[in-house]
Amino acid sequence: MTETVTLEVPSEVMARAEGERTSRRAEDVLVEWASGEAPADSLSDAARVARCGLMMSEADQKEMSELLWRQREQGIGVAERARLHELLGIYQRGNISKAEASRVAVSRGLIPSPGAA
């Protein structure tokens, strides 16, 4: 479950978040920082390569798939919609984290580029 909060953030922190966000919203960068997940640039090479292969838990994947199916076929209630939103957020943050780790790992020659033959 997620909660919505309003925070006053110092201007310099917001400027850093906006500078690091690339195609993401600054708010998403702040959530990542708050979650304690280290930026890909700060990881050891082994941790960076390990992050490239991370996957959502099997139980969460199954639950998300079931909720998506039920939403499409039957419709879902408010609580289920909130849970689906939470799972989709986990999925999205995981993919962003993997992509950033992969970008850094490729640029440092730790793994081959996905387009390389």
TIKE-350602 format. One record per residue (C-alpha): residue number from 1; residue in one letter; x, y, z. Coordinates in steps of 0.25 Angstrom, whole numbers. Each point is the difference from the previous one (the first is absolute). Last residue first. Layout:
N
[NUM 'a' [X Y Z]] ...
***
This chain:
117
[117 'a' [104 -37 -126]] [116 'a' [-1 13 8]] [115 'g' [-14 6 2]] [114 'p' [-1 -4 14]] [113 's' [14 6 3]] [112 'p' [9 -9 6]] [111 'i' [2 -1 15]] [110 'l' [11 6 9]] [109 'g' [5 9 -11]] [108 'r' [-1 13 9]] [107 's' [-11 6 -9]] [106 'v' [-7 -13 -1]] [105 'a' [0 -1 16]] [104 'v' [-5 14 1]] [103 'r' [-11 -2 -10]] [102 's' [-4 -13 6]] [101 'a' [-1 6 14]] [100 'e' [-9 11 -5]] [99 'a' [-9 -10 -8]] [98 'k' [-1 -9 12]] [97 's' [-4 11 9]] [96 'i' [-10 5 -10]] [95 'n' [-6 -14 -1]] [94 'g' [-1 -2 15]] [93 'r' [-6 14 2]] [92 'q' [-11 -4 -11]] [91 'y' [-3 -13 6]] [90 'i' [-1 5 14]] [89 'g' [-9 11 -5]] [88 'l' [-8 -10 -8]] [87 'l' [-2 -8 13]] [86 'e' [-4 12 8]] [85 'h' [-10 4 -11]] [84 'l' [-6 -14 0]] [83 'r' [-1 1 15]] [82 'a' [-8 13 -1]] [81 'r' [-9 -6 -11]] [80 'e' [-2 -12 9]] [79 'a' [-5 9 11]] [78 'v' [-9 8 -9]] [77 'g' [-7 -11 -6]] [76 'i' [4 -8 -13]] [75 'g' [-6 -1 -14]] [74 'q' [-5 -14 -6]] [73 'e' [9 -3 -12]] [72 'r' [11 11 -1]] [71 'q' [1 3 15]] [70 'r' [-1 -15 3]] [69 'w' [12 -2 -9]] [68 'l' [8 11 5]] [67 'l' [-3 -5 14]] [66 'e' [5 -14 -3]] [65 's' [12 5 -7]] [64 'm' [4 9 12]] [63 'e' [-2 -12 10]] [62 'k' [8 -9 -9]] [61 'q' [12 10 -1]] [60 'd' [-1 3 15]] [59 'a' [1 -15 4]] [58 'e' [11 -2 -10]] [57 's' [8 12 6]] [56 'm' [4 11 -10]] [55 'm' [13 -3 -7]] [54 'l' [14 5 2]] [53 'g' [10 -4 -11]] [52 'c' [6 14 -2]] [51 'r' [1 1 15]] [50 'a' [10 -11 1]] [49 'v' [9 7 -10]] [48 'r' [0 13 8]] [47 'a' [2 -8 13]] [46 'a' [12 -6 -6]] [45 'd' [6 13 -6]] [44 's' [-2 7 14]] [43 'l' [-12 9 0]] [42 's' [1 15 1]] [41 'd' [-4 3 -15]] [40 'a' [-12 -9 1]] [39 'p' [-6 9 10]] [38 'a' [-2 -7 14]] [37 'e' [-14 -4 4]] [36 'g' [-3 6 13]] [35 's' [-15 1 -2]] [34 'a' [1 15 2]] [33 'w' [10 2 -12]] [32 'e' [-10 -8 -9]] [31 'v' [-11 8 5]] [30 'l' [7 13 -3]] [29 'v' [4 -5 -14]] [28 'd' [-15 -3 -2]] [27 'e' [-4 14 4]] [26 'a' [11 6 -10]] [25 'r' [-8 -6 -11]] [24 'r' [7 -10 -8]] [23 's' [6 2 -14]] [22 't' [14 5 5]] [21 'r' [-3 1 15]] [20 'e' [14 3 5]] [19 'g' [0 15 -2]] [18 'e' [-15 1 5]] [17 'a' [4 -7 13]] [16 'r' [12 9 2]] [15 'a' [-8 12 -2]] [14 'm' [-11 -5 10]] [13 'v' [11 -2 10]] [12 'e' [6 14 -2]] [11 's' [-14 6 1]] [10 'p' [-2 -7 14]] [9 'v' [-12 -9 -1]] [8 'e' [-14 3 7]] [7 'l' [-7 -13 -1]] [6 't' [-15 -4 -3]] [5 'v' [-3 -14 2]] [4 't' [-8 -11 -8]] [3 'e' [1 -14 6]] [2 't' [3 -13 -7]] [1 'm' [-5 -14 3]] 
***
